[in-house]
Amino acid sequence: MNAYVKSVIENVKAKYKSEPEFVQTVEEVLTSVSPLVDKHPEYEEADLLNRMVTPERMISFRVVWMDDNGKYHTNNGYRCQFNGALGPYKGGIRFRADVYPGIIKFLAFEQTFKNALTGLPIGGGKGGSDFNPIGRSDAEIMRFCQAFMTALYRHIGPEIDVPAGDIGVGGREIGYMFGQYRRIKGVWENGVLTGKGLTYGGSLIRPEATGYGAMYYLNEVLKAHGEDIKGKTIAVSGYGNVAWGICKKAMHMGAKVVTISGSQGYVYDPDGISTSEEKVDYLLEMRAKGSIKDYADKFKVKFVPNSRPWGEKVDIYMPAATQNEVDLEWAKRIVDSGARYYIEVSNMPTTNEALQYLKEHNVIVAPSKAANAGGVGVSAMEMSQNAQKLVWTEEEVDSQLQRIMQNIYKISVETAEEFGLGYDLVAGANLAGFKKVAQAMLEQGVF
Ligand code: NDP
């Protein structure tokens, strides 16, 4: 490994001991880009790598809100504006009890390279709160979102930083946050958030975009291996927005999603979730209620409590719930199952050692920063529509989404080959995204 890369990784490990997710992603990305750093001594001269692993800004704020019984609660809110070299910071907001700066920073770092891969002018950012929305009433969610935006609004704007949804934040939460932004600022700036409702500037296909994009990416991988997506079985984790988009597109493409999961366990439906509109639509209802077991009760299928679907016999695995949901033990089960394809869809679903194990055992691995980039791709299209005061048709958005995913696949394959790494989608995506951000930073001078 390049000596400068090694020293930066050691520096990050020492500095961010209490933020293991951030250390994990830095190690993974920098290890991949070592051959690029070998070729560019000017990176070290400009101390580019240490700049790359340091957020431009990490904003931390207090969020105070009142529950339905009149009791006050205080949460922590964050926005990490990691890297703005390519455009306004762009990335989602996560509401989940386990959110802390290490999660927000890892997500914002990943987002920077993912956004670069889309080819669109967007920088990397991410935000969130340790607020737990599960079991909260609609009025409580509204008051929380309003309090969150009251603290955040001064740091964002259509040309500054444009947040979107993530775990725990969907169309409803974006609506409440946009309403509060408008109320405080007194301006119609709908380009400040993406994932909005269609009545006030949302884009068609945005809710489905991450899942659809992942399926388009998967299709490219299969085509390259002479396989047809039709008839393939898929194990998906999560049952949220992204899992729903995967199921919807799998239905269009004739693939069969047989598992979904949540923190309480997983469901195995041998007839397929993606084979019935009623089942796919039911995912949206379940997400609002927050209970995965409801699916098994309603459709009378197997529910496995406190477990994950890795190891069920399928053709393709698509983790789509959260970070580090596949560790070495689960990776061994995936390899033992005989499946050939592993498409990361949630952000950093795989520990570094599990990722290594899968690759060493000839499983074709697609990294999340490439496979899940369709969501932010369509978000950037939403920004364009808002800026031009236009509404694009479903066909226009969908065909651009397909083109973005095909390009990401192509550039990842070509970049890995350029560096003599063969067919390595993980290294190819890291190298291609990193190279673009590095070049923009160098051209913009030292700051
Ligand atoms: P949702 O909030 O809609 O759904 C999240 C799902 O993941 C739920 O099924 C939830 O189950 C499960 N989950 C969350 N945390 C855990 C955990 N610690 N253990 C087990 N299950 C968990 O989120 P999204 O579908 O939007 O996001 C899913 C993933 O995709 C995230 O990693 C997100 O960062 C990533 N992503 C999302 C994009 C988007 O456009 N929405 C874009 C790009 C990436 P339960 O409620 O039972 O905990």
Boltz pocket constraint, residues with backbone or C-beta under 6 A from the ligand:
constraints:
  - pocket:
      binder: B
      contacts: [[A, 165], [A, 166], [A, 167], [A, 168], [A, 169], [A, 206], [A, 207], [A, 210], [A, 237], [A, 238], [A, 239], [A, 240], [A, 241], [A, 242], [A, 243], [A, 261], [A, 262], [A, 263], [A, 264], [A, 287], [A, 290], [A, 292], [A, 320], [A, 321], [A, 322], [A, 323], [A, 345], [A, 346], [A, 347], [A, 372], [A, 373], [A, 375], [A, 376]]
      max_distance: 6.0
